[in-house]
């Protein structure tokens, strides 16, 4: 029986990144706990990822996923016993005492990994808070000019959200062959990311460059020419949000957009009076974990066993999820639907719907088109 093969536990505990390397999976880049790159089966640029903390891999395109043992079966096209032999050597008949000893060691190894993960999280939260504390008031700072380049002028947005700050000289760290290096340093908009209890556990950073179109900074990786993302969160953001506007009076409508600019655009559009406006940071955070399986990729069904996913406060009666038209529409829609359904399942009396934007435009683009564009030549 494979189930009582003592090598199962031993194999599961193997570090997935090292095993992937032994299997010649190449071109992966580290981003936090994830390694991302081309799929060893179906190619692409960044569709394949390995979560080193959870020991799992996944391809967005061909749907391959699983743990380190499944990775071996998949790439060596072999059976489970063959994968175990490849990972751990030939099966040994063990005495009960030896089996017990192996289990004890596995338990210790798992506990150690959990402790390391907890330490990493505590450290990241402390670093996020230090970045936030180093920020200056956003009002009357270059953050004002950056938002104006995105159509969010002072006339439209008279009150600067308290959750935003300005950092004049924020380092941008990027991973390279020599480890983490400073790829850029410059002005940035900071946003505090708050857990349901209001605790700030992460910071969101948008590097900007007022001399460039729409203020978007151009940051290149060390020795590369593919621009890096200029919006990044640091800390623990799961289930949290950027609370851009929360009415002083009682409120029951919550508008969630993905990014800060989109959510602020929904706020100043005047289309949703009396509502709260929170940015969900990224689609994955808005969706939470989704049900996986054949035919479920775009079904938008939340996996309700994900207890850390974002859930609106219990008094919310209407949840509106803003759909950015500029991202991949099918997956965007599925993720927003997952967020909507999770909220409806977990908050009694709440109704939720996805509010679409014209294809190819985000709400912010719509605002830029109304003729009052204050920016430089584009
Ligand atoms: Zn693939």
Boltz pocket constraint, residues with backbone or C-beta under 6 A from the ligand:
constraints:
  - pocket:
      binder: B
      contacts: [[A, 39], [A, 40], [A, 41], [A, 42], [A, 43], [A, 48], [A, 59], [A, 60], [A, 61], [A, 62], [A, 63], [A, 64]]
      max_distance: 6.0
